Amino acid sequence: MGKLRQEVKVYSSFFSKNHSEDNFSLLIAARRGFSRLAKRLKQKEWANFCEEANNPQKMACLDKIFQGNENKTLGLVKDSNNVYCATPEPKLICL
């Protein structure tokens, strides 16, 4: 994709310096190749996205991203002995 993009830039530069029919046809061919490749890649990526949407774990992850809610749980807390607290009482003491 990067190679085709660079090719379009090069031929565009050629055409801007010299408005000949040959340079124009090269530019059009490069643009057409680049746009076709971009279209194919978009279709492929959309198919991958739809395939991942069938997976409940991936869907839950995407749902969390889209909602953007903050995590309101306390999570894992270590006490002074570097051991994870298993119940809420030690967590409150540590905080």
Secondary structure, DSSP 4 states (H G I P E B T S, - for coil): -HHHHHHHHHHHHHHHH---HHHHHHHHHHHHHHHHHHHHHHHHHHHHHHHHHTSHHHHHHHHHHHH-PPP-S----B-TTS-B--SHHHHHHH-
